[in-house]
């Protein structure tokens, strides 16, 4: 491991340490000086692959589940970096031939914005032996043209069962007379306006959000929710619930169930509406990586049925591979078949990009004035 890190970080010249990229290091023949094979990339026996994924629970699962299996299967070294913020800025600020990651996670917005700046090297699906097992619903989005859908999550109600006096079911219930003490996320306008589109139900499965003429209608619906607090990050919701600032919130099913397993101070209830919204975790190859083949090999490893099943057993996400197997809790709450996914409105940022700045600014003002 030490030798592998040295090949990424520096080489010794006249007794001093000089930072170099892996590409420069290999070009200089420095790998021959290292007794392990951890720097040889596609031209040798192993590679060091740097992968950026979501921090928190997802990062833990990558380190405890994905990393050991991948390293045993390939002989490569996997460096896992947890990120929620700054993924694109870190890539933009890096030299074109020395990115901070070889592969990174991203939702549709991340992928779209990176694509506008040519930050991705398109994945060659013909090199992925398991690509024909991916759910067609997930392959149909624009991001999947360049990136690989690996997992997906759905949005749900998370509530304090000891404090709530109603049982939420559909998203329309969030505006009912019984709904009080509601906490909504302040981080992403599209997430809540898609919820509003399902409540509106004027067009099939949240299509309203892709029609700019529906702006006032969707914002009025969000504004009509009895919001007690807007929170930032899931920890903000747990704090609001534990302190009695809210009784019910909009959150992610996988993260809500992870919190429920880990807390002894909250009696959490979780409900996934029959028709709900969701997001897809795409993994894309970063431009400038010096081992595109190893990156594609890793993506193929991520979507193989055995890896997807192991991932699913630890985290209640839906998986992209049709052959993945799920724990009972996931099967009961998350649509897992391609047919069932027709009830999930997945975010498709490419379709809102033209008017996203205007709607984002209006959402900020709504949050600030609440």
N, C-alpha and C positions, 0 to 999 in steps of 0.2 A: 504493500500500500504506500509506504514512504517513497519507494522508487517511482511508483506511478504518479504520485503528486509532484515529485521533482521534475518529471518529464513535462508536466503541464506548466509548472511555475517558473523554473529557472534552470540555467546551466552555469557551470563554474568556468570562469575565464580569468587566468592570471590571479587566482586566489580570491576573486570577488564574485558575488552573485549578481547575474544580469537577467532581468525578466525577459522571457521570450515566449512566443506562442508555441503550441504543440507543433504546428506546421513548420515553423522555423527550426525548431529543435530537431525534428526528424530529418529535415532537409540537410542539416549540418552533420548528420550521422551520429548524433549524441546518443541514440538508443543503444548503440553497440556498447556503450560504457556501463549500461545498467544490466545487472545479471538477471533480473526478472523480465518477463515478456510483456509487461503491462503497458508499454507505449508503442507497440508495433502497428496498431491500427489494422486497416484492411490488408496491408501488405505483409503482416506477420501473424502471430498467434493470438494476440489479444489487444484490447483497446481500453482506454479510459473514457467512459461516456458520461457527460454531465447532463443531468435531466432536471428541469425545473417543474415542480408540481405545486399544487396548493399546499399551504402550510397548515399546521394543526393535524387533525385526524388523518387527512389524506397523505400528508408527509410521513406520518408514523407508519401507515400501512405500506407505503412504498419502501420504507427502510426495513420493516419487519417481515413483509410478505413478498414484495416484488424483487427487491435487491438480492436477497440470498438465493432465490430461485434462479434469477437471471445469471448471477455470477457462477453458480454451480453448473448451469446449462451451457454457458458460453466460454467461461474462463476470463471474461472481461471484468472490469471494475466499474461499478455504477456509483457515481457521485450524485446524491439526491439533494436538491436545493429547494427549500420551501419558500414560496412567494405568494402573496396576495396582491401586492402593489408593485408597480415599477418594472414589470417584466419587459414591456416594450421599450421603455426608456433605457434600460440597461443594455438592450441589444443595439438600439440606435447609437448609443454613446460609445460602443465598442468598435475596434477596427473591423473593417469588412471581412478580413480573413482570420479574425480571432474573436469569435463571439463568446459571451459568458456562459452559454449553454449550447449543447448540441441538439437537444430536443426540449420543447417546452409545452406545457399545457396551455389551453386557452379556450374560452367560450366564444360564441359567434362574434361578439364585439371585438375581443382581443384579436381573433384571427383576421377579421375584416380590416382593422386599422393597421395591423402588421403587413397585410397584403398590399395595402396602398403604398407602403414604403419599401416594398420588395424585401421584406425581412425573412421570407420563408423560401426554402428549397422544396419544390413540390415532391411529395412522396410518389414513388413509382409503384403503383398497386400491383403491377405484374411481378414485383419482387416479394410480395407478401403472400405466403402460401395459405393464409387463413382469411384473406380478404373476401372470398366468396361466401363466407359464413356471417358476414356483417349484415345487420338488419337494414333492409332497403329503405325504411323510413328515415334512418339516420344518414345513409349514403346520399339521400336526395337533396340535402342542403348544400348551398354554395361552398361552405367551408370544407366539405368533404372532397372537393375537387383537388385540394392540395394537402389536406391534413386527414388524419385517421380518427374517426370517432371511436373512443375507447369505453366511455361510461356516460351515464346520464342520471340526472336527479329530477325529482318532482317537488313542487312546492306544496306546503300543507299548513294546517293550523297547529300551533303548539300552545297549550294552555295549562294553567294551574288548576288541576281538578278539585283542589280544596277550596278554591275561591270562585270558580265559575258556576253560574246557575243556569247555563244553557249548553246544549251540545251542538257545536258547529258541524254542518254537513257540506252544503254547497257554498261557493264563494259569495253567493247572494246573501247568505246569512250574516255576513260581516256588517251589513247595513240594517239588520233587523232591530226591532225595539229591544230585544233581549241583549243585544251586543253592547257591552260597555267595557271600558278599560282596554281598548284595542291598541296594540303596538305594531307599527309598520316600519319596514326597513327604509332608510333614507339614502341608501347607497346607489340605487339604480332605478331610474324612472321607468324603463321599459318593463321591468318585472311587475310593477304595480299597475301600469296601464294595461298590461295583458290580463291581469286579474280583473280590471275594470271591464275589459272587452268581453270576458266570459260572463260577467254580471249583466252587461248590456244585452248580450245574446242576439244582436240584430243580424250578425253575419256568422258563418260557420267558424267555430273553433278559434275565436279571438282574431279573426281577420280584420276586425275594425281597426286594430292598431297599425295596420299597413295602409290605411286610408286616411290621408292627412285631413280630410274634411270632418273626421270624427273627433278632432282634438278637444273641442269644448265639451262634448258629451262625455268623453272618458275622464277628463280632469274633474268634471262636476261629480262623477261617481266617486272618485277617490276623495274629493273634498267632502262628500256626504258621509263618509265613514266616521264613526265616533272615535277618532284617534285620541288617545290619551298621551301618547308619546311616539315620536319617530326615533328609532334606534340605529346605531351604526355598528355593524359587525354582530355576529351571533351573541357574543358576550354581552352586548348591550341589551339584548332581549332577556338573557338569563338574569341580568341585574334588575331589569324592570319587573320581571315576574317575582323574583325573590324579595324585592323591597316593597311589593304591593303597588308599584306604580302602574302596573298593567295586569290584566288577567289572561289575555289571549293575544297571540301574535302570528304574523305571517312569517314562515321560515322554510328551511329545507328539510325534507323527511329524513335523509341520511344523517344530517348533523343533529336534528332533533332527537332521533333515537340514540345517537351516540351520547348526547348529553343526559338523556333519561337513564342510560346504563351507568353513567359515572356519578350522578348526583344522589345524595341522600337527604338533601334539604328541600327538594322540590318534588311534588307529586305530579308529574307531567302527563298530560293527555295529548294524543297526536291523532289528527284526522286528515287524511288525504281526500279531498273532494273527488267525486266520480269523474268530473271533467275539471282538469287542472292545467297548470302551466309548468314548464320545465326548461332545462338547459342541457346542452351536450358538452362534455369535456372532450375537446379535440386535442390531439398531440401532433405537433408539427415540427419539421426539421428546420433548424435555424440556418439562415444563409451564412456561408463562410465556414461551416463545419468542415474539418479536414477528414472526416470519416462518414460519408453519406451512407456507405454500405452498412456500417455498424449501426447507424441510427435506424435504418430501415429494418435491420435484423431485430433491434430492440422493439420497434413498433409491432413487428410480426409476433414477437414474444408476448407483448402486452395483450394482443387480441386472441391468442390461442385459447382454446376452451379451458385448459387446466389453469392457466394464469387468471383468466376471467372468473372462474369458479372460486379460486382461492381468494381473490380480491373481494368478490361478492359475499363470501362467508364472513369477512371481517368488517364490511361496511355496507350499509343497506342502500346501495346504488343499483340502478339498472345497468346491465352490461351490454355492450354492442354486439357481442357474438351470440348468435341464435342458440348455440349449444351450451352456453353457460348454465350452471345450476345455482339455485338460490336457497338461502335459509327461509324458513316458514314466514318470518316477519316480513321479509321483502315480498314474497309471493302473495301475501294477503293484502298488501298496501300499494305496491308499485306495479304498474303495467309492465309486463316483461316480454310479451310476444309482440311481433311486428303488428299484428292485427289490433292488439290492445292499445298500442301506442297512438292509434287514431284518436284517442280521447285526451291526448296530451298536446297542448299548444307549446311547441318549442320556440325559443327565441331565435329569430332570424334577423340579425342586425343589418345585413346587407339591404334589406327591404325598407329600413327606416333611416338609413344613413343620410339621405338628402335633407331631412328635416330634423334629425336628431339634435343638433345644437339648440334649436328653438324650443323643442319640447323639454330638453334637459334644463334649460334656463327657467322655463315656466315651472317645472317640478321643484327646482331649488327654491323658488319664490313661495310655492305652496308650502313646502316644509318649514321655511323660515317664518311664515306668517301663521303657522298653526299653533 
